[in-house]
Amino acid sequence: MAMASLAVIIMFWSVVVLVSVSAPACKGFYLPGSYMRTYSTGNEIYAKVNSLTSIETELPFSYYSLPYCEPVDGVKKSAENLGELLMGDQIDSSPYRFRMNLNESVYLCTTSSLNEGQVKLLKQRSRDLYQVNMILDNLPAMRYAKQNGVNIQWTGFPVGYTPPQSNDDYIINHLKFKVLVHEYEGKGVEIIGTGEEGMGVISEEDKKKASGFEIVGFEVTPCSIKYDPAVMTKLHMYDSFSPVACPNELDKFQIIREQERVSFTYEVEFVKSDIKWPSRWDAYLKMEGSRVHWFSILNSLMVIVFLAGIVFIIFLRTVRRDLTRYEELDKEAQAQMNEELSGWKLVVGDVFREPTHSKLLCVMVGDGIQITGMAVVTIVFAAFGFMSPASRGMLLTGMILLYLFLGIAAGYVGVRMWRTIKGTSQGWKSVAWSIACFFPGIVFAILTILNFILWGSKSTGAIPISLFFILLALWFCISVPLTLLGGLMGIRAEDITYPVRTNQIPREIPARKYPSWLLVLGAGTLPFGTLFIELFFILSSIWLGRFYYVFGFLLVVLTLLVVVCAEVSLVLTYMHLCVEDWKWWWKAFFASGSVALYVFLYSLNYLVFDLQSLSGPVSAILYIGYSLIMAIAIMLSTGTIGLLTSFYFVHYLFSSVKID
């Protein structure tokens, strides 16, 4: 157990170092949320706009790729973190101005006559169900609507509206905003925020100055209204005009066609609310389907209990019984019994024989440790509220940094396993370099192909070339040196010695009626059974634009998945040894790692049956590419768990037998 124990210690100290260098000293936390800001009556607040997104294409585009009104002082981009850039977020300033507690109807601008290209683009974005994502004080705009008699909520509002069985499209050009505010008197608690404005503590002096109003809700009702351009062009930006009601007749909507001039307006209503600032994200994070999550957990527990029963029988009724009988015999009887050995005892001279492609196995185990450590630490932090949805991109940024720093654990485990299998440390540098390059190389290759597709589509989801160089620099300057350092620690660690000698001539494996790999692939269905329900919610969060914040459930599911993977691999390894199949290394890896195959097939099933609205080959290629990355990561992680469990089981089993 020394290899796994030290790997856990290395993971722990990597996280401690990461947290200590990324967070200032503080006395208390408030999560989730951003740094609290209060406003006095009349204070100006400007909304921001994020990329246009659609659940039909999954290709984000810049807000200003459409003919919308621009700010007087020009468009300014907000500072974005690594995660936001990778997710395709492009947050820009907007002309939408709010003055605290002042209800008003405001004119923005009137476009010039729409040309053919603008009309085509507006129609395409409207029919592809693109949403405008607006942000005020770090809160996304929320839209409430009724669908089939059910009240639903969405973030953002549509670019346009296309009536059923119609060739005409109408643009959303009038917005009714409702801003919920809560009066804050500057007393109570010390708060630290983790929002886009950075981290900061409210001091006693700041509390006295902070009295005012907090924004605790941001709702929008979109409308399409046909204005008279001759009248509207006489107005200037931010001029007031009489409030208007959203029309219901199509002939009063603003149609999208050539030579039309579109006027943009909005109304603001401030409403006092009892919602306090710490609870303002509750409306976005309402947990739906909690019974389904609990069903998933109970289903997983049943699988675990079933497998635990099999493991219990193997250990107590089979293995211990055989060992006890063997130890009770005298030496002469033991010698006679050695000649009549059967089952797993027959492969005592071959069980620790070097597997084929041993270097690749060690590399995959090293990367599996790195991915598993990243997943566990990220989900634990998220479950305790450190990955706030208010901090866009924080989750992905944290995962990347953790992966980089956990290279030391990957190098240690992979190189130490190489040294154990080979019996020598020769070639460890090559193994460490391969660990540092294997999984990142696969991800880089897939992302490069997808990026060319996104560049061709002029999507904001395309990773800028400068970011590619930043990621390469982070990998080369952090991950690679730490992986080599971990490898150096691995060769200097205590030897893991085999309890039995390996024969020079390999034992012939008896012929079987069915291929052993069939059983290995079938074993992946058990870990998948613990995962697939939560996988549905995760895929819905990624591809349908929903918030996923039930990390507590995800932490429980991850724990159950680790236990099931360990049990499945252990049981299958024992079954193979009992039929004198001593080639257990790769089978132990893929017994639990084969769950990735079912995850990928389920992703394809989700694409066909749940993402029916996804349109175009580009969107499908992007979906399959990202799903492939996810499946490979799951294979490396679960396979590593299964192999290490089986290794310690086999080591324990044969260390209890005294056979020459």
PyMOL commands that set and color helices and strands:
alter all, ss='L'
color gray80, all
select helices_A, chain A and resi 2-22+63-65+82-87+116-127+204-209+229-232+250-252+277-279+290-328+331-339+343-347+358-383+394-405+407-422+428-456+465-492+516-523+525-543+551-578+585-593+595-609+617-655
alter helices_A, ss='H'
color red, helices_A
select strands_A, chain A and resi 44-49+92-99+104-110+131-132+134-136+139-140+142-147+150-155+157-158+160-161+170-171+174-184+212-223+263-272
alter strands_A, ss='S'
color yellow, strands_A
deselect
rebuild
show_as cartoon
